[in-house]
Amino acid sequence: MSKIDYSALDGQNLRLFLAVLEEGSVTAAASRLGVTQSAVSHGLDKLRSIVADPLFVKSGRGIVATAHAHSLAARARDLLDGMKAFAQGAAFDPKTARLSLTVAANDFQRDLLLPPLLARLSMQTERIDLRVIPSGLPSGEMLREGRCDLLITPRPPVATDVFQRLLFRDRYVCFYDAASRAAPRNLNAYFKARHITVVYPDNERLEFDRRLAAKKIARDIAIEVPNFYGVPAFLQGTDLLVSMPSLLRGGMMKPFAQAAIPLKDGITDLPMYMVWHQRFQSDPAHVFLRGELERTAHDLIGRGRNASPANK
C-alpha cells in the first residue's frame, strides 16, 4: 500500500488548484489570487504528489484538467468550506473579520449595488476583498462550483440546492432626448420609433427583450450595444428610444427624459434577487454579507419613486 501523507494537504494549495481549474490557466489563476505563476506551479506540484495525478495536462497552447482533477473539485470545495468554518469558530465578529467575496452581476446591478455595499462592509470589517464577475446567463453551476459566493440577477436559477431572496423591484421605462423629440404619445408611437438595446457579449439579452420575444412582439432595433454605458452617446441628439431600468435615471441617464411604457402582463417589471448555494445558508459570515446586501438595496432603492424595496 502506498504511503500518502494526507496531512500535507493545505488550504492554499486547494485554492490554487480550484483557481486553475476554473480559469483554465496558471497565469489567470495567479492574477486572480494575487500570487506569482511560480507559486501556483509549486502549489500544483505539491498537490500532484499527494493525489498521484498530473491534474492538468498541456493541450495546444493551453492546459486542460484531467478527469481525476474534475472529480476532486467538489471535494476540494467541501474541504475549504470546512476549513473556513473551523477557523471562524462558534462566533463571528465582523470587526475582526477578513472577508473575501465574489459576486456575479451584470452592469446594472453591479454599479447600483456593489460600490455602496463595499463601502458599507469596509466600515464594519477589518478587511474585505471584493471580486466581481459577469453573471451572463445565470446558472446554479456558478454557485455549485464556487465560481461566485453570491449571484445578483432578475432571473434566479431554479435548483433544489440554491436559495434566493428578492432584493427590490424596479421597472423598465422609456428614455429619450427631450431636445430632439417628444415622448411617444401611445404604445403605437412607441413601437413605430427606432430603438437602442443592450445585448451582452455572450449574446444574452435584457429581460425586457426576452419577454417581448416570448409575446412575439418586435421592436425596430437600430443599435445594439454591449452594456448600458454604451447607450447615452447614441441616444444624445437623436429621435431614438431606449428602454432601461428606471433606477438608471439618477446616474448615466440623468440628461434624458423618461416616460412609462404602457405594456401589461408584467413585461416592464424588473425584480432583482440575490442567490446563494445551500452550503452557505447557515455560514455566519455569509449570513452577515447577505444581510448587508439587503440593507444596501433597501437604503438605495427605498429612495426611488419607481422602484420599491423587497418586502421584509
C-alpha positions, 0 to 999 in steps of 0.5 A: 500500500502506498504511503500518502501523507494526507496531512500535507494537504493545505488550504492554499494549495486547494485554492490554487488548484480550484483557481486553475481549474476554473480559469483554465490557466496558471497565469489567470489563476495567479492574477486572480489570487494575487500570487506569482505563476511560480507559486501556483506551479509549486502549489500544483506540484505539491498537490500532484504528489499527494493525489498521484495525478498530473491534474492538468495536462498541456493541450495546444497552447493551453492546459486542460484538467484531467478527469481525476482533477474534475472529480476532486473539485467538489471535494476540494470545495467541501474541504475549504468550506470546512476549513473556513468554518473551523477557523471562524469558530462558534462566533463571528465578529465582523470587526475582526473579520477578513472577508473575501467575496465574489459576486456575479452581476451584470452592469446594472446591478453591479454599479447600483449595488456593489460600490455602496455595499463595499463601502458599507462592509469596509466600515464594519470589517477589518478587511474585505476583498471584493471580486466581481464577475459577469453573471451572463446567463445565470446558472446554479453551476456558478454557485455549485462550483464556487465560481461566485459566493453570491449571484445578483440577477432578475432571473434566479436559477431554479435548483433544489440546492440554491436559495434566493431572496428578492432584493427590490423591484424596479421597472423598465421605462422609456428614455429619450432626448427631450431636445430632439423629440417628444415622448411617444404619445401611445404604445403605437408611437412607441413601437413605430420609433427606432430603438437602442438595446443592450445585448451582452457579449455572450449574446444574452439579452435584457429581460425586457427583450426576452419577454417581448420575444416570448409575446412575439412582439418586435421592436425596430432595433437600430443599435445594439450595444454591449452594456448600458454605458454604451447607450447615452452617446447614441441616444444624445441628439437623436429621435431614438428610444431606449428602454432601461431600468428606471433606477438608471435615471439618477446616474448615466441617464440623468440628461434624458427624459423618461416616460412609462411604457404602457405594456401589461402582463408584467413585461416592464417589471424588473425584480432583482434577487440575490442567490446563494448555494445551500452550503452557505445558508447557515455560514455566519459570515455569509449570513452577515454579507447577505444581510448587508446586501439587503440593507444596501438595496433597501437604503438605495432603492427605498429612495426611488419613486419607481422602484420599491424595496423587497418586502421584509 
